[in-house]
Amino acid sequence: SDQLIVDTLIDTLPPNAPNGISGLLSGTNSVTITIFDGNSQMADFAGNIIYYGIDAGKLDNSLDIGNSFSYIIDDLPIGATGYFTATSYDFSGNESEMERLSK
């Protein structure tokens, strides 16, 4: 007869980092961020987070965009340089490495 094996180990492995991200200006102080999929085929993929700010070393803002792969950020200061990164996370709360983009 067939056997069923059940793994009850705690999931501590993060998903892969997104395959990349891109940005397209969509207004005076807004940019559309697109995350290149790298994890949606995973059984436990839960979503993506975009981190951003105007200082490359200090990304003060974050947006959990769930299982979406595109988002318009419309609160950027006019005349500033924006820096962006994205991560993916799974249902266990494990978060991937960051994938960076600068505007």
C-alpha positions as CSV (number, residue, x, y, z in Angstrom):
1,S,0.0,0.0,0.0
2,D,1.0,3.7,-0.4
3,Q,2.5,5.6,2.5
4,L,1.8,9.2,3.5
5,I,4.7,11.1,5.2
6,V,3.9,14.3,7.0
7,D,6.6,16.8,7.9
8,T,5.9,18.7,11.1
9,L,9.2,20.6,11.3
10,I,9.0,24.3,11.8
11,D,9.5,26.3,8.6
12,T,12.6,28.6,9.1
13,L,13.6,28.9,5.4
14,P,12.9,32.2,3.8
15,P,11.6,32.5,0.3
16,N,14.0,33.6,-2.5
17,A,14.6,37.3,-3.0
18,P,12.4,38.8,-5.8
19,N,14.0,38.3,-9.2
20,G,14.3,42.1,-9.4
21,I,12.3,45.3,-9.2
22,S,11.8,48.2,-11.5
23,G,10.4,51.7,-11.1
24,L,8.5,54.0,-13.5
25,L,7.7,57.6,-12.7
26,S,3.9,57.9,-12.8
27,G,3.5,61.5,-11.6
28,T,5.3,64.4,-10.1
29,N,5.9,62.7,-6.8
30,S,4.9,59.1,-7.5
31,V,6.5,56.0,-8.9
32,T,5.1,52.6,-9.9
33,I,7.2,49.8,-8.4
34,T,7.0,46.4,-10.1
35,I,8.5,43.3,-8.4
36,F,9.7,40.6,-10.7
37,D,8.2,37.4,-9.5
38,G,10.4,34.7,-8.0
39,N,8.2,33.1,-5.5
40,S,4.5,33.0,-6.5
41,Q,4.8,29.3,-7.4
42,M,5.8,28.4,-3.8
43,A,3.1,26.6,-1.8
44,D,3.7,28.9,1.2
45,F,4.3,32.3,-0.6
46,A,2.3,35.0,1.2
47,G,3.4,38.3,-0.2
48,N,5.9,41.1,-0.9
49,I,7.1,44.1,1.1
50,I,8.5,47.3,-0.5
51,Y,10.9,49.4,1.6
52,Y,11.7,52.9,0.5
53,G,13.2,56.3,1.5
54,I,15.2,59.2,0.3
55,D,18.5,58.1,1.9
56,A,20.1,54.9,0.5
57,G,21.2,53.8,3.9
58,K,17.9,54.5,5.7
59,L,14.7,53.1,4.1
60,D,12.2,54.5,6.6
61,N,9.0,53.5,4.9
62,S,7.6,50.1,4.1
63,L,4.5,48.8,2.4
64,D,3.2,45.2,2.7
65,I,1.5,44.8,-0.7
66,G,0.4,41.2,-0.1
67,N,0.6,38.9,-3.1
68,S,0.6,41.8,-5.5
69,F,3.6,42.5,-7.7
70,S,3.0,46.2,-8.5
71,Y,2.2,49.3,-6.4
72,I,2.1,53.0,-6.9
73,I,3.9,55.0,-4.2
74,D,2.6,58.6,-4.3
75,D,4.1,60.3,-1.3
76,L,7.6,60.9,-2.5
77,P,9.1,64.4,-1.9
78,I,9.5,66.4,-5.1
79,G,13.1,67.0,-6.2
80,A,14.5,64.1,-4.1
81,T,16.1,60.8,-5.0
82,G,14.1,57.8,-3.9
83,Y,15.6,54.4,-3.0
84,F,13.6,51.2,-3.1
85,T,14.0,47.6,-2.2
86,A,11.6,44.6,-2.0
87,T,11.4,41.4,-0.1
88,S,9.1,38.4,-0.2
89,Y,7.7,36.5,2.7
90,D,6.0,33.2,3.4
91,F,3.0,32.1,5.6
92,S,5.5,31.4,8.5
93,G,6.7,35.0,8.5
94,N,10.1,34.2,7.0
95,E,11.4,37.1,4.9
96,S,13.7,37.0,2.0
97,E,16.9,38.9,1.2
98,M,16.3,42.4,-0.3
99,E,16.3,43.2,-4.0
100,R,17.4,46.9,-4.6
101,L,16.4,49.6,-7.1
102,S,17.3,53.3,-6.9
103,K,15.2,56.0,-8.6
